[in-house]
């Protein structure tokens, strides 16, 4: 069974920082592309950042330069460092991968940015 467990969300003032973590189990973590998505109230879930097995990263335009995705294959973890947070970053953040052709999701962690 594949499990993805997120942590690190919370309430922060605009301009502040948070670091999200996702711990994976049940997969050969190092070979998979890992993603962070987010879903704000009333909006569709969107892809925020990705990191592939080689460490190459991609970001959606609205977070590029503020967020950094990284991974630690020794600990089966992927991180999302979020700096210069804005109220519009408020959302539930989900860890995601696709293993054996199936989307795998964590339960999400709430990030709330106050103005």
C-alpha positions in Angstrom: 0.0 0.0 0.0 1.2 3.5 -0.9 1.0 6.1 1.7 1.8 9.8 1.4 1.7 11.8 4.6 2.0 15.6 4.6 3.0 17.8 7.5 4.1 21.4 8.2 1.0 23.4 7.3 -0.3 26.2 9.5 -1.2 29.8 9.9 1.3 32.4 8.9 1.2 36.1 8.2 1.8 37.5 4.6 5.5 37.6 3.9 6.2 34.7 6.1 7.5 31.2 5.4 6.5 27.6 5.9 8.1 24.3 5.0 5.9 21.4 4.1 7.1 17.8 4.2 5.7 14.7 2.7 6.8 11.2 3.7 6.2 8.3 1.3 6.0 4.6 2.0 5.1 1.6 -0.1 7.0 2.8 -3.2 10.6 2.8 -4.4 10.6 6.5 -3.7 13.8 7.5 -5.5 12.5 6.6 -9.0 9.3 8.6 -8.9 8.5 12.2 -9.8 7.0 13.8 -6.7 4.5 16.7 -6.9 2.9 19.3 -4.7 -0.6 20.4 -5.6 -2.9 22.8 -3.9 -6.6 23.5 -3.8 -8.1 26.7 -2.6 -11.8 27.0 -1.5 -14.0 27.1 -4.6 -11.2 26.4 -7.0 -9.8 23.4 -8.8 -6.7 21.6 -7.6 -3.6 22.9 -9.3 -0.1 21.6 -9.7 2.4 23.8 -7.8 5.8 22.1 -8.1 7.4 18.9 -9.3 10.7 17.2 -8.8 11.8 14.2 -10.9 14.0 11.3 -10.0 17.1 13.2 -11.2 16.3 16.3 -9.1 15.0 18.5 -11.9 12.3 20.8 -10.8 9.3 22.7 -12.3 7.1 25.3 -10.8 3.8 27.0 -11.7 4.5 30.7 -12.6 2.7 32.1 -9.6 5.1 30.5 -7.1 8.3 30.5 -9.1 11.0 32.3 -7.2 9.2 32.0 -3.9 8.7 28.2 -3.5 11.4 25.5 -3.6 10.8 21.8 -4.0 13.4 19.3 -2.9 13.7 15.7 -2.0 15.7 13.4 0.4 15.7 9.9 -1.0 17.4 8.5 2.1 14.3 9.5 4.1 11.6 9.1 1.3 10.7 12.7 1.8 9.8 15.6 -0.5 9.7 19.1 0.8 8.2 22.4 -0.2 9.8 25.5 1.1 7.4 28.4 0.8 8.7 31.9 1.2 7.2 35.4 0.8 3.8 33.8 1.3 0.7 35.7 0.1 -2.9 35.4 1.1 -3.7 33.9 -2.3 -1.4 31.0 -1.3 -4.0 29.9 1.2 -5.1 26.3 0.3 -4.9 22.7 1.2 -1.6 21.4 -0.1 -1.4 17.8 -1.3 1.6 15.5 -2.0 1.1 13.4 -5.1 2.9 10.8 -7.2 1.8 8.4 -9.9 2.8 4.8 -9.0 1.9 1.7 -11.1 -0.2 3.9 -13.3 -2.3 5.2 -10.5 -2.5 8.6 -8.9 -1.5 8.5 -5.2 -2.5 11.4 -2.9 -1.9 12.4 0.6 -4.7 13.7 2.8 -3.4 17.3 2.6 -2.2 19.9 4.9 -3.8 23.3 5.4 -1.9 26.5 4.7 -3.5 29.7 5.7 -1.8 33.1 5.0 -3.3 36.1 6.8 -3.0 39.6 5.3 
